[in-house]
């Protein structure tokens, strides 16, 4: 459910049932505000997805990544992402 919320928040299309999740691809995402639910996996997914967004992505509780990858935003900046401290994807 959190992944679907993330995709909807940044302009994606996704749906799920008991056993599957279907994501419609093939177009740029818009960007927006993502609730990471303080989950490191959702925060990192939102950051990476921001690379394909037309507008910035703001991640609520972005530093939840410290749980599994304390230097995530440093490495993310090295591949073209925006480091923590500003909206990701600008």
Backbone as XML, in Angstrom:
<?xml version="1.0"?>
<chain id="A" units="angstrom">
  <residue number="1" name="UNK">
    <atom name="N" x="0.824" y="-1.199" z="0.000"/>
    <atom name="CA" x="0.000" y="0.000" z="0.000"/>
    <atom name="C" x="0.864" y="1.258" z="0.000"/>
  </residue>
  <residue number="2" name="UNK">
    <atom name="N" x="1.985" y="1.230" z="0.734"/>
    <atom name="CA" x="2.860" y="2.403" z="0.778"/>
    <atom name="C" x="3.490" y="2.675" z="-0.577"/>
  </residue>
  <residue number="3" name="UNK">
    <atom name="N" x="3.840" y="1.644" z="-1.314"/>
    <atom name="CA" x="4.414" y="1.824" z="-2.647"/>
    <atom name="C" x="3.382" y="2.411" z="-3.598"/>
  </residue>
  <residue number="4" name="UNK">
    <atom name="N" x="2.165" y="1.949" z="-3.521"/>
    <atom name="CA" x="1.100" y="2.496" z="-4.362"/>
    <atom name="C" x="0.846" y="3.954" z="-3.989"/>
  </residue>
  <residue number="5" name="UNK">
    <atom name="N" x="0.808" y="4.276" z="-2.695"/>
    <atom name="CA" x="0.657" y="5.670" z="-2.260"/>
    <atom name="C" x="1.773" y="6.530" z="-2.826"/>
  </residue>
  <residue number="6" name="UNK">
    <atom name="N" x="3.012" y="6.038" z="-2.764"/>
    <atom name="CA" x="4.157" y="6.767" z="-3.295"/>
    <atom name="C" x="3.957" y="7.052" z="-4.783"/>
  </residue>
  <residue number="7" name="UNK">
    <atom name="N" x="3.635" y="6.032" z="-5.555"/>
    <atom name="CA" x="3.457" y="6.213" z="-6.991"/>
    <atom name="C" x="2.331" y="7.185" z="-7.310"/>
  </residue>
  <residue number="8" name="UNK">
    <atom name="N" x="1.227" y="7.085" z="-6.625"/>
    <atom name="CA" x="0.124" y="8.021" z="-6.848"/>
    <atom name="C" x="0.543" y="9.447" z="-6.501"/>
  </residue>
  <residue number="9" name="UNK">
    <atom name="N" x="1.324" y="9.613" z="-5.435"/>
    <atom name="CA" x="1.743" y="10.947" z="-4.996"/>
    <atom name="C" x="2.620" y="11.652" z="-6.027"/>
  </residue>
  <residue number="10" name="UNK">
    <atom name="N" x="3.343" y="10.884" z="-6.847"/>
    <atom name="CA" x="4.231" y="11.499" z="-7.833"/>
    <atom name="C" x="3.703" y="11.344" z="-9.262"/>
  </residue>
  <residue number="11" name="UNK">
    <atom name="N" x="2.430" y="11.016" z="-9.384"/>
    <atom name="CA" x="1.796" y="10.991" z="-10.697"/>
    <atom name="C" x="1.804" y="9.663" z="-11.411"/>
  </residue>
  <residue number="12" name="UNK">
    <atom name="N" x="2.130" y="8.601" z="-10.709"/>
    <atom name="CA" x="2.136" y="7.278" z="-11.322"/>
    <atom name="C" x="0.796" y="6.586" z="-11.205"/>
  </residue>
  <residue number="13" name="UNK">
    <atom name="N" x="0.670" y="5.497" z="-11.920"/>
    <atom name="CA" x="-0.537" y="4.689" z="-11.866"/>
    <atom name="C" x="-0.165" y="3.290" z="-11.398"/>
  </residue>
  <residue number="14" name="UNK">
    <atom name="N" x="-0.843" y="2.819" z="-10.362"/>
    <atom name="CA" x="-0.589" y="1.486" z="-9.831"/>
    <atom name="C" x="-1.839" y="0.991" z="-9.123"/>
  </residue>
  <residue number="15" name="UNK">
    <atom name="N" x="-1.966" y="-0.315" z="-9.085"/>
    <atom name="CA" x="-3.064" y="-0.926" z="-8.346"/>
    <atom name="C" x="-2.612" y="-2.285" z="-7.841"/>
  </residue>
  <residue number="16" name="UNK">
    <atom name="N" x="-3.287" y="-2.764" z="-6.838"/>
    <atom name="CA" x="-2.916" y="-4.056" z="-6.260"/>
    <atom name="C" x="-4.164" y="-4.830" z="-5.882"/>
  </residue>
  <residue number="17" name="UNK">
    <atom name="N" x="-3.987" y="-6.135" z="-5.834"/>
    <atom name="CA" x="-4.998" y="-7.002" z="-5.245"/>
    <atom name="C" x="-4.272" y="-7.895" z="-4.253"/>
  </residue>
  <residue number="18" name="UNK">
    <atom name="N" x="-4.857" y="-8.980" z="-3.859"/>
    <atom name="CA" x="-4.253" y="-9.832" z="-2.833"/>
    <atom name="C" x="-2.871" y="-10.360" z="-3.200"/>
  </residue>
  <residue number="19" name="UNK">
    <atom name="N" x="-2.644" y="-10.656" z="-4.474"/>
    <atom name="CA" x="-1.416" y="-11.341" z="-4.875"/>
    <atom name="C" x="-0.506" y="-10.581" z="-5.829"/>
  </residue>
  <residue number="20" name="UNK">
    <atom name="N" x="-0.973" y="-9.479" z="-6.379"/>
    <atom name="CA" x="-0.175" y="-8.788" z="-7.390"/>
    <atom name="C" x="-0.253" y="-7.270" z="-7.234"/>
  </residue>
  <residue number="21" name="UNK">
    <atom name="N" x="0.755" y="-6.603" z="-7.807"/>
    <atom name="CA" x="0.729" y="-5.155" z="-7.957"/>
    <atom name="C" x="1.050" y="-4.880" z="-9.420"/>
  </residue>
  <residue number="22" name="UNK">
    <atom name="N" x="0.261" y="-4.034" z="-10.047"/>
    <atom name="CA" x="0.466" y="-3.674" z="-11.440"/>
    <atom name="C" x="0.796" y="-2.190" z="-11.501"/>
  </residue>
  <residue number="23" name="UNK">
    <atom name="N" x="1.918" y="-1.870" z="-12.161"/>
    <atom name="CA" x="2.367" y="-0.487" z="-12.304"/>
    <atom name="C" x="2.360" y="-0.156" z="-13.783"/>
  </residue>
  <residue number="24" name="UNK">
    <atom name="N" x="1.688" y="0.931" z="-14.151"/>
    <atom name="CA" x="1.651" y="1.367" z="-15.541"/>
    <atom name="C" x="2.856" y="2.266" z="-15.792"/>
  </residue>
  <residue number="25" name="UNK">
    <atom name="N" x="3.702" y="1.889" z="-16.710"/>
    <atom name="CA" x="4.916" y="2.651" z="-17.008"/>
    <atom name="C" x="4.814" y="3.346" z="-18.350"/>
  </residue>
  <residue number="26" name="UNK">
    <atom name="N" x="5.978" y="3.804" z="-18.816"/>
    <atom name="CA" x="6.052" y="4.369" z="-20.147"/>
    <atom name="C" x="5.910" y="5.861" z="-20.243"/>
  </residue>
  <residue number="27" name="UNK">
    <atom name="N" x="5.884" y="6.576" z="-19.107"/>
    <atom name="CA" x="5.780" y="8.031" z="-19.175"/>
    <atom name="C" x="6.487" y="8.658" z="-17.990"/>
  </residue>
  <residue number="28" name="UNK">
    <atom name="N" x="6.787" y="9.929" z="-18.120"/>
    <atom name="CA" x="7.422" y="10.670" z="-17.025"/>
    <atom name="C" x="6.441" y="10.789" z="-15.861"/>
  </residue>
  <residue number="29" name="UNK">
    <atom name="N" x="6.983" y="10.836" z="-14.665"/>
    <atom name="CA" x="6.187" y="11.093" z="-13.475"/>
    <atom name="C" x="6.180" y="12.591" z="-13.227"/>
  </residue>
  <residue number="30" name="UNK">
    <atom name="N" x="5.206" y="13.075" z="-12.475"/>
    <atom name="CA" x="5.076" y="14.522" z="-12.286"/>
    <atom name="C" x="5.914" y="15.058" z="-11.140"/>
  </residue>
  <residue number="31" name="UNK">
    <atom name="N" x="6.040" y="14.304" z="-10.051"/>
    <atom name="CA" x="6.668" y="14.806" z="-8.834"/>
    <atom name="C" x="5.593" y="15.128" z="-7.815"/>
  </residue>
  <residue number="32" name="UNK">
    <atom name="N" x="5.991" y="15.493" z="-6.613"/>
    <atom name="CA" x="5.024" y="15.816" z="-5.568"/>
    <atom name="C" x="5.583" y="15.527" z="-4.191"/>
  </residue>
  <residue number="33" name="UNK">
    <atom name="N" x="4.694" y="15.393" z="-3.232"/>
    <atom name="CA" x="5.074" y="15.143" z="-1.845"/>
    <atom name="C" x="4.788" y="13.686" z="-1.512"/>
  </residue>
  <residue number="34" name="UNK">
    <atom name="N" x="5.809" y="13.002" z="-0.971"/>
    <atom name="CA" x="5.709" y="11.581" z="-0.652"/>
    <atom name="C" x="5.846" y="11.391" z="0.849"/>
  </residue>
  <residue number="35" name="UNK">
    <atom name="N" x="4.927" y="10.647" z="1.433"/>
    <atom name="CA" x="5.036" y="10.242" z="2.834"/>
    <atom name="C" x="5.812" y="8.930" z="2.855"/>
  </residue>
  <residue number="36" name="UNK">
    <atom name="N" x="6.988" y="8.947" z="3.460"/>
    <atom name="CA" x="7.790" y="7.723" z="3.501"/>
    <atom name="C" x="7.334" y="6.784" z="4.613"/>
  </residue>
  <residue number="37" name="UNK">
    <atom name="N" x="6.391" y="7.238" z="5.426"/>
    <atom name="CA" x="5.940" y="6.452" z="6.579"/>
    <atom name="C" x="7.113" y="6.084" z="7.481"/>
  </residue>
  <residue number="38" name="UNK">
    <atom name="N" x="8.159" y="6.919" z="7.434"/>
    <atom name="CA" x="9.388" y="6.685" z="8.196"/>
    <atom name="C" x="10.019" y="5.335" z="7.849"/>
  </residue>
  <residue number="39" name="UNK">
    <atom name="N" x="9.834" y="4.910" z="6.606"/>
    <atom name="CA" x="10.357" y="3.630" z="6.126"/>
    <atom name="C" x="11.501" y="3.915" z="5.151"/>
  </residue>
  <residue number="40" name="UNK">
    <atom name="N" x="12.670" y="3.412" z="5.463"/>
    <atom name="CA" x="13.861" y="3.653" z="4.652"/>
    <atom name="C" x="13.688" y="3.197" z="3.211"/>
  </residue>
  <residue number="41" name="UNK">
    <atom name="N" x="12.979" y="2.124" z="2.999"/>
    <atom name="CA" x="12.793" y="1.605" z="1.636"/>
    <atom name="C" x="11.933" y="2.533" z="0.792"/>
  </residue>
  <residue number="42" name="UNK">
    <atom name="N" x="10.895" y="3.070" z="1.391"/>
    <atom name="CA" x="10.016" y="3.998" z="0.665"/>
    <atom name="C" x="10.756" y="5.301" z="0.375"/>
  </residue>
  <residue number="43" name="UNK">
    <atom name="N" x="11.528" y="5.804" z="1.348"/>
    <atom name="CA" x="12.285" y="7.043" z="1.143"/>
    <atom name="C" x="13.288" y="6.880" z="-0.006"/>
  </residue>
  <residue number="44" name="UNK">
    <atom name="N" x="14.011" y="5.774" z="-0.038"/>
    <atom name="CA" x="14.987" y="5.552" z="-1.110"/>
    <atom name="C" x="14.296" y="5.365" z="-2.460"/>
  </residue>
  <residue number="45" name="UNK">
    <atom name="N" x="13.181" y="4.670" z="-2.474"/>
    <atom name="CA" x="12.433" y="4.481" z="-3.713"/>
    <atom name="C" x="11.959" y="5.819" z="-4.263"/>
  </residue>
  <residue number="46" name="UNK">
    <atom name="N" x="11.444" y="6.667" z="-3.388"/>
    <atom name="CA" x="10.977" y="7.988" z="-3.816"/>
    <atom name="C" x="12.128" y="8.818" z="-4.369"/>
  </residue>
  <residue number="47" name="UNK">
    <atom name="N" x="13.274" y="8.751" z="-3.718"/>
    <atom name="CA" x="14.437" y="9.507" z="-4.198"/>
    <atom name="C" x="14.836" y="9.047" z="-5.595"/>
  </residue>
  <residue number="48" name="UNK">
    <atom name="N" x="14.937" y="7.742" z="-5.802"/>
    <atom name="CA" x="15.329" y="7.223" z="-7.110"/>
    <atom name="C" x="14.265" y="7.553" z="-8.155"/>
  </residue>
  <residue number="49" name="UNK">
    <atom name="N" x="13.005" y="7.431" z="-7.805"/>
    <atom name="CA" x="11.923" y="7.760" z="-8.743"/>
    <atom name="C" x="11.974" y="9.230" z="-9.145"/>
  </residue>
  <residue number="50" name="UNK">
    <atom name="N" x="12.486" y="10.084" z="-8.273"/>
    <atom name="CA" x="12.546" y="11.521" z="-8.577"/>
    <atom name="C" x="13.394" y="11.800" z="-9.809"/>
  </residue>
  <residue number="51" name="UNK">
    <atom name="N" x="14.315" y="10.899" z="-10.136"/>
    <atom name="CA" x="15.148" y="11.088" z="-11.318"/>
    <atom name="C" x="14.321" y="11.084" z="-12.600"/>
  </residue>
  <residue number="52" name="UNK">
    <atom name="N" x="13.121" y="10.535" z="-12.566"/>
    <atom name="CA" x="12.237" y="10.485" z="-13.728"/>
    <atom name="C" x="11.037" y="11.410" z="-13.588"/>
  </residue>
  <residue number="53" name="UNK">
    <atom name="N" x="11.106" y="12.338" z="-12.648"/>
    <atom name="CA" x="10.002" y="13.269" z="-12.440"/>
    <atom name="C" x="10.259" y="14.607" z="-13.112"/>
  </residue>
  <residue number="54" name="UNK">
    <atom name="N" x="9.187" y="15.208" z="-13.599"/>
    <atom name="CA" x="9.276" y="16.519" z="-14.237"/>
    <atom name="C" x="9.446" y="17.636" z="-13.218"/>
  </residue>
  <residue number="55" name="UNK">
    <atom name="N" x="8.980" y="17.434" z="-12.002"/>
    <atom name="CA" x="9.034" y="18.441" z="-10.939"/>
    <atom name="C" x="9.645" y="17.806" z="-9.689"/>
  </residue>
  <residue number="56" name="UNK">
    <atom name="N" x="10.018" y="18.615" z="-8.707"/>
    <atom name="CA" x="10.649" y="18.072" z="-7.497"/>
    <atom name="C" x="9.769" y="17.077" z="-6.739"/>
  </residue>
  <residue number="57" name="UNK">
    <atom name="N" x="10.453" y="16.230" z="-5.986"/>
    <atom name="CA" x="9.806" y="15.300" z="-5.059"/>
    <atom name="C" x="10.258" y="15.676" z="-3.662"/>
  </residue>
  <residue number="58" name="UNK">
    <atom name="N" x="9.309" y="15.937" z="-2.786"/>
    <atom name="CA" x="9.602" y="16.210" z="-1.384"/>
    <atom name="C" x="9.260" y="14.958" z="-0.590"/>
  </residue>
  <residue number="59" name="UNK">
    <atom name="N" x="10.219" y="14.469" z="0.180"/>
    <atom name="CA" x="10.031" y="13.234" z="0.949"/>
    <atom name="C" x="9.887" y="13.593" z="2.423"/>
  </residue>
  <residue number="60" name="UNK">
    <atom name="N" x="8.773" y="13.218" z="3.011"/>
    <atom name="CA" x="8.569" y="13.406" z="4.450"/>
    <atom name="C" x="9.357" y="12.321" z="5.183"/>
  </residue>
  <residue number="61" name="UNK">
    <atom name="N" x="10.055" y="12.684" z="6.221"/>
    <atom name="CA" x="10.975" y="11.831" z="6.990"/>
    <atom name="C" x="12.019" y="11.149" z="6.100"/>
  </residue>
  <residue number="62" name="UNK">
    <atom name="N" x="12.769" y="11.947" z="5.348"/>
    <atom name="CA" x="13.752" y="11.369" z="4.426"/>
    <atom name="C" x="14.922" y="10.680" z="5.113"/>
  </residue>
  <residue number="63" name="UNK">
    <atom name="N" x="15.234" y="11.072" z="6.329"/>
    <atom name="CA" x="16.409" y="10.506" z="6.981"/>
    <atom name="C" x="16.157" y="9.127" z="7.572"/>
  </residue>
  <residue number="64" name="UNK">
    <atom name="N" x="14.997" y="8.569" z="7.315"/>
    <atom name="CA" x="14.758" y="7.177" z="7.711"/>
    <atom name="C" x="15.746" y="6.248" z="7.011"/>
  </residue>
  <residue number="65" name="UNK">
    <atom name="N" x="16.389" y="6.732" z="5.933"/>
    <atom name="CA" x="17.373" y="5.912" z="5.220"/>
    <atom name="C" x="18.557" y="5.541" z="6.103"/>
  </residue>
  <residue number="66" name="UNK">
    <atom name="N" x="18.773" y="6.283" z="7.168"/>
    <atom name="CA" x="19.904" y="5.988" z="8.071"/>
    <atom name="C" x="19.830" y="4.578" z="8.645"/>
  </residue>
  <residue number="67" name="UNK">
    <atom name="N" x="18.630" y="4.021" z="8.696"/>
    <atom name="CA" x="18.452" y="2.681" z="9.253"/>
    <atom name="C" x="19.270" y="1.638" z="8.498"/>
  </residue>
  <residue number="68" name="UNK">
    <atom name="N" x="19.313" y="1.751" z="7.170"/>
    <atom name="CA" x="19.987" y="0.728" z="6.379"/>
    <atom name="C" x="21.112" y="1.261" z="5.495"/>
  </residue>
  <residue number="69" name="UNK">
    <atom name="N" x="21.120" y="2.588" z="5.222"/>
    <atom name="CA" x="22.069" y="3.133" z="4.253"/>
    <atom name="C" x="22.356" y="4.574" z="4.647"/>
  </residue>
  <residue number="70" name="UNK">
    <atom name="N" x="23.143" y="4.780" z="5.702"/>
    <atom name="CA" x="23.370" y="6.122" z="6.248"/>
    <atom name="C" x="23.890" y="7.148" z="5.241"/>
  </residue>
  <residue number="71" name="UNK">
    <atom name="N" x="24.619" y="6.719" z="4.233"/>
    <atom name="CA" x="25.191" y="7.658" z="3.260"/>
    <atom name="C" x="24.444" y="7.622" z="1.924"/>
  </residue>
  <residue number="72" name="UNK">
    <atom name="N" x="23.191" y="7.192" z="1.982"/>
    <atom name="CA" x="22.395" y="7.075" z="0.758"/>
    <atom name="C" x="22.383" y="8.370" z="-0.039"/>
  </residue>
  <residue number="73" name="UNK">
    <atom name="N" x="22.074" y="9.497" z="0.601"/>
    <atom name="CA" x="21.942" y="10.745" z="-0.149"/>
    <atom name="C" x="23.279" y="11.229" z="-0.710"/>
  </residue>
  <residue number="74" name="UNK">
    <atom name="N" x="24.384" y="10.907" z="-0.069"/>
    <atom name="CA" x="25.697" y="11.232" z="-0.635"/>
    <atom name="C" x="25.896" y="10.461" z="-1.935"/>
  </residue>
  <residue number="75" name="UNK">
    <atom name="N" x="25.602" y="9.168" z="-1.913"/>
    <atom name="CA" x="25.745" y="8.347" z="-3.109"/>
    <atom name="C" x="24.717" y="8.724" z="-4.173"/>
  </residue>
  <residue number="76" name="UNK">
    <atom name="N" x="23.527" y="9.062" z="-3.744"/>
    <atom name="CA" x="22.467" y="9.482" z="-4.661"/>
    <atom name="C" x="22.890" y="10.738" z="-5.426"/>
  </residue>
  <residue number="77" name="UNK">
    <atom name="N" x="23.529" y="11.673" z="-4.746"/>
    <atom name="CA" x="24.006" y="12.895" z="-5.397"/>
    <atom name="C" x="25.050" y="12.570" z="-6.466"/>
  </residue>
  <residue number="78" name="UNK">
    <atom name="N" x="25.827" y="11.529" z="-6.255"/>
    <atom name="CA" x="26.867" y="11.142" z="-7.217"/>
    <atom name="C" x="26.292" y="10.641" z="-8.541"/>
  </residue>
  <residue number="79" name="UNK">
    <atom name="N" x="25.032" y="10.179" z="-8.529"/>
    <atom name="CA" x="24.416" y="9.709" z="-9.775"/>
    <atom name="C" x="23.433" y="10.727" z="-10.345"/>
  </residue>
  <residue number="80" name="UNK">
    <atom name="N" x="23.486" y="11.954" z="-9.823"/>
    <atom name="CA" x="22.657" y="13.012" z="-10.383"/>
    <atom name="C" x="21.476" y="13.426" z="-9.539"/>
  </residue>
  <residue number="81" name="UNK">
    <atom name="N" x="21.288" y="12.797" z="-8.398"/>
    <atom name="CA" x="20.202" y="13.179" z="-7.512"/>
    <atom name="C" x="20.586" y="14.393" z="-6.687"/>
  </residue>
  <residue number="82" name="UNK">
    <atom name="N" x="19.608" y="14.963" z="-6.043"/>
    <atom name="CA" x="19.853" y="16.099" z="-5.163"/>
    <atom name="C" x="20.071" y="15.577" z="-3.762"/>
  </residue>
  <residue number="83" name="UNK">
    <atom name="N" x="21.107" y="16.048" z="-3.104"/>
    <atom name="CA" x="21.398" y="15.572" z="-1.757"/>
    <atom name="C" x="20.369" y="16.107" z="-0.777"/>
  </residue>
  <residue number="84" name="UNK">
    <atom name="N" x="20.279" y="15.461" z="0.369"/>
    <atom name="CA" x="19.335" y="15.836" z="1.419"/>
    <atom name="C" x="19.535" y="17.299" z="1.787"/>
  </residue>
  <residue number="85" name="UNK">
    <atom name="N" x="18.436" y="17.993" z="2.013"/>
    <atom name="CA" x="18.489" y="19.396" z="2.379"/>
    <atom name="C" x="17.683" y="20.245" z="1.425"/>
  </residue>
  <residue number="86" name="UNK">
    <atom name="N" x="17.350" y="19.694" z="0.269"/>
    <atom name="CA" x="16.479" y="20.377" z="-0.671"/>
    <atom name="C" x="15.537" y="19.317" z="-1.239"/>
  </residue>
  <residue number="87" name="UNK">
    <atom name="N" x="14.568" y="19.782" z="-1.994"/>
    <atom name="CA" x="13.649" y="18.823" z="-2.597"/>
    <atom name="C" x="14.416" y="17.917" z="-3.534"/>
  </residue>
  <residue number="88" name="UNK">
    <atom name="N" x="14.154" y="16.661" z="-3.469"/>
    <atom name="CA" x="14.823" y="15.692" z="-4.331"/>
    <atom name="C" x="14.227" y="15.823" z="-5.737"/>
  </residue>
  <residue number="89" name="UNK">
    <atom name="N" x="15.089" y="15.834" z="-6.743"/>
    <atom name="CA" x="14.629" y="15.851" z="-8.122"/>
    <atom name="C" x="14.665" y="17.207" z="-8.777"/>
  </residue>
  <residue number="90" name="UNK">
    <atom name="N" x="15.136" y="18.250" z="-8.092"/>
    <atom name="CA" x="15.199" y="19.572" z="-8.703"/>
    <atom name="C" x="16.328" y="19.631" z="-9.699"/>
  </residue>
</chain>
